[in-house]
Amino acid sequence: MKDSSSRMTYPERKVAEYLWKMNIEWVYERPVFVWDDDGRPRVWTPDFYLTQFGIYLEVCGSKDFNYEYRKRVFIENGYCVIFLHVFKGPNQWENHFKRFLQYFLILKNEAFFNIFQKGGI
């Protein structure tokens, strides 16, 4: 964490501190492979990868930037990514994070349950 913190933006550092307080392990800017709308291969680097959960975080630093394209491309490529709008203020982005982390974990658990149920285990 300390090595990468010098490259982080202020909102990213706030998220890193929050994850540290929550004892959530993460990797900063772990690259992912995606296909864009034109079918071109791309390598993107979401801000955080939560190693315990297999989920990525994208810290949204500007209210003027449209993140919908990135959301759609991540979804179409099968990545679970939580977008955190840190500029909205304290508690809002933290609550959003907790809500979506819980949602993704429930979906993941249901998928595992369905696999085992179909296999007769």
Helices and strands as residue ranges (DSSP letters): H 2-5, H 10-21, E 26-28, E 32-35, E 41-44, E 48-50, E 55-60, H 68-76, E 81-85, G 86-88, H 92-118
